[in-house]
Amino acid sequence: MTDVLDHSPVLAEVLGDALPVLERFHAKLAEEGEPRGLIGPRDVDIIWERHILNSAAVVPFIQSATRDAKFKTVADVGSGGGFPGLVAAACLPDHQFTLIEPMERRVEWLQECADLMELDNVTIERNRSDAVIAQVRKLAVHPFAVVTCRAVAPMTKLAGWTLPLLKPAGRLVALKGRSAQAELVKAEKEITRFGGRRPRVVEAAVGPDLEPTHVVLIDKR
C-alpha cells in the first residue's frame, strides 16, 4: 500500500538530513507495523503524517530545552513503536536518547529499528518508568534534560511517571490530543507534587498544509 505522502517534498522540508534514515523506518513500519500490533490497519497509508511527522513535531521543543544543557539527554517514556523516541533520535544525532518500554515484544521491535536506522545515540531500557525513577534515585545518576512521550497515559498519571526523571530546569515534552488543556487542569495537584511548573499547551506544526498537533510543556523546578 502506498503512503499518501510518499515522495512528497514536505518530507524533505520537515525532516531534512534525517529523511533517508526515517525512510528505512517507514518501510519497516509499512511492512511489519500492523501485523506486529504497532499501528492500526487504517494507519498503513498515512504513516508519514500520523506517526513520523507527528513525532517530529517535538524536535524544536527538545532543541529549545537543551540549548544551554551540558548534557543533551532525553528519555522517551513508553516508546512503543518508536514514537516519538526513534523519530526524534534520528532528527537529533547530537542528543542521547533512552527509550523506556516495559513490553518485551516492543523492546525487540525498538532494537531492530535502532539497528536498521544505525542510531548510535539510542539506548533501550526494558523497564517501567517507576522502576527507572527508583534506579535514578538509588544511583544518584544525572537525570534527563528532557522527557518525551506520546499517547501513554492521562496527565494525572503521566506527571508521576515523567517529572521525577527530569533534572532541575528540565522539561517534559508530551504529545497530546485535543483534550490536553483539560488534562492539565485535572492534573494540577499531581504536577505540583512532582515538581512541575508552568504547565501549558502549545500548538505544534506537523508540516505544510497538515493539521497541527498539541504538545504539553511542563518545566521542572
N, C-alpha and C positions, 0 to 999 in steps of 0.2 A: 504494500500500500504506500502511496506517495504522500509525504507530508506537504501540507498546503504552503509551507514556507521554504521548501527545498529550492535552492539556487536563488533565493531572494536576496537582493542587495542589503536588505535590513540586517541580515545575519552578520555580514562583514562590518556593517556600520556599528552595530551594538557590541559584537564580540571581539572584533579586531584580531590580534595575533592568536587569540585562544580558539578561533574558529576551526582550524584543522584538527586540533585535539578534541574539540567538542563534536565534530562530525563523526569521529570514531565512537564516542559515547552515544550519539544519536543513533547510529547504525545498530549498535548492540541493544539499545532500548527498543528500537523498532522491531528487531528480530526476536528478542527474548523477554522484553519487559512485561507484556501481557501474560504469556504462559507461566512466568515466574511470579506473577501476582504483584508486580511493582507499579504497573499502570493499568488503568481500566481499558476495556475494549474501545470505548469512544475516544480515547486519548491517542490512539496509534497514529492518526493522521494529523495531529496537532501537537506533537511532542515539542517541537521548537518553541511554540508560543506558550503552551500551558506549563511546561516544565523547565525547559532550559532558559529561555529568555526571562521567564518569571523569576527563576532563581538568580539570574544575573542582575536583577534589579537591586540586590543587596550590595553589590560590589562598591558603588560610590559611597555608601554608608560605612562600609568596612574601612575604606580608604580614609574617609574623614576621621573616623575614630582612632586610627592608628598612625595618623600623620606625624605625631610627635612621640610615638611609642618607641622605646628602645628595642623591645621585642614584639614583633608583629605576629602575635599568636592568636589563633581563632579556634574556638571549639564549636562544632556543629552538633547540636543535641537531637537525637532521634533521626539520624541521617537517612534511614530507609533506602530509597532508590538512588540516593546521592544528591538530593535537593534540600537546601542549596549548596551543601558542602563541596561536592565534586566540581560543580559548575564554578563556584567562587574560587576554588583552588586552582582551576585551570586558568582563570582570568587574573589571578594574583600570585604568580610564581614566587614572589619575594616574601610571601606570608607563609607561616607554618600552620597547617590545619590538623586538628584532631577530630576525627569523626566518631561520635559516640552512638553506638547502636547495640541494643541488647539481644536482638534476634539473630541466631546463628546463620540462617539462610540469607539474611540481608547482609550480614558481615561478609559472607563469602562473595556475594554479588559486588559489594563495595571494593573488596580486594581485587577481584577480577577486573573491575573497571579502572581502578587506580593503576594496575599493571598495564592494561591496554592503553591507557592515556599517558603512561610514563610520567606519572606525577610523583616526583621525589620530595614534594613538600607536604605529603599526606601521611598521617598515622591513623590507623583504625583501632579503636578501643571497643572490644566487645564487653559492654557493661551497661548498667543502668546509670542514669545521671546521678542519683543519690549516692551510689557507690563511688563514683568518681569524685564527688564532693567530699566524701569521707576520706578518700585517699589523699586528696589535695590538702585537707586539714591535718591529717596524720603526718604527712611527709613535709609539710610546710613548703611545698613547691610553689613556684611563681604562678599565680592564677592567670587567666586569659585576658587579653586586651579587649577581645570581642567574643560574644557568644551569639551564634545564629541558630535559627530553627524555622521549620515550615510545617504547618498543619500537624502539630504534635499534640497539643492539649489546650484547653482554655487557660486564660491568663491566671486564673485563681490557682491552678496547679503549676503552670509554667514558671511563675515567679520563683517558687521554691526549687525548681529543677535547674534554673539557669543563673539567677543573680548571684548565688554563692560561688559560682565558678569565676566570676569577674574580679579582676584586681580593682583597687580604688581608682575611680575615674574611668573605669572600663565602660563598655556599652553593650546592651542587649539589642540585637537587630533581628526582629521576628517578622516573618512574612505572615500576614493575616488576611482574613476576608473582610467583608463589609461591616461585620459586627465588631470590628476591632475597638472602636471607641466605647461601646457598651461593655466589652470585656474589661477594659481598663477601669471603668467605673466600679464594676463588681469586685475587681481585684485590688482596690486601693489599699486595703489593710495589709494584704499579703506583700504587695510591692514595697510598702514602707517597712514591714517587718524584716524583709530580706535585704534591706539597704538600698532599695531603688529610689530614684528621684527623677523629677521632670518626665514622667511618662507622657508620651504624645504619639499621635498617629500622623503619618505623612503619606501623601500620595506619591508613588514611585513610578517613573516611566518604565515601560517594558520595551517599547520600540515605536518608531513612527507609525501612526495610524492604528496602533494596537491599544486595547483597553489597559489603562494603568492598574497597578496593584496597590495594596496597602501595606505599609511597614510600620510596626510598633518600635519605637525607640525608647529605651529606659537607661538612664545613666546610673552608675554605681557610686554611692557616696564614698 
